């Protein structure tokens, strides 16, 4: 098949999937982007920034989430 035919079939498949979701009343699966906003309050923001030290706040929060998931998800132990 040519690339254009493959792209056409892909688009048709996605359209069918979205139509099925609509008919079944289900939300379509969406890929995770790896970005989200969190409202944590001024005090927690300040404390996290202090504890993060030389690390970026993003790196600190990522590490904190990883540690929390590791503690709570038995299959990761």
DANOR-V783100 format. One record per run of one state. SS is the DSSP state (hx for helix, st for strand, lp for the rest). FROM is the first residue (numbers start at 0). TO is the last residue. Records with the same first field share a line. If there is no record, write none. Layout:
# DANOR-V783100
SS->FROM-TO  FROM-TO
This chain:
# DANOR-V783100
lp->0-1  24-40  52-55  72-72  76-76
hx->2-23  41-51  56-71  73-75
